[in-house]
Amino acid sequence: MNNLEVVNELEKKHNIRVNVTAMMSAQHCLLASLAGATYLSIFGGRVNNMGYNVCEERMKLRKILDDFELKSKIIVGSTREILNIIEWLGAGARVVTVLPNLLSGMIVHPYSKETIQMFLADAAKIE
């Protein structure tokens, strides 16, 4: 039995949700979706490292899933940069997997810290 048959059997016969991971293209994801996968995990950082734009792949995939009324949800993983998170969500990913250090980087922006210090310094001059 090949991998796609296993996905189909788990999803359709056993009602077990499957996340097909390590996807690198819309074509990979389409096959997994046709097999019945609930989740499709495309590895955005790796796709970008190969010289392709994962946002374009994700948009192609979303259109294909919609056109064929396939219900799979798209997860984008292999996040490399803070910028990827907003880009990939903006391109329509349902879920983006993120390392904790990238989340920390989203919370504290160096210019925010600098601006707050300027506000505090200005306030101290008033007193």
Secondary structure, DSSP 8 states (H G I E B T S, - for coil): --HHHHHHIIIIIS----EEEEE-SHHHHHHHHHTT-SEEEEEHHHHHHTT--HHHHHHHHHHHHHHTT---EEEEE---SHHHHHHHHHTT-SEE---HHHHHHHH--HHHHHHHHHHHHHHHHH-
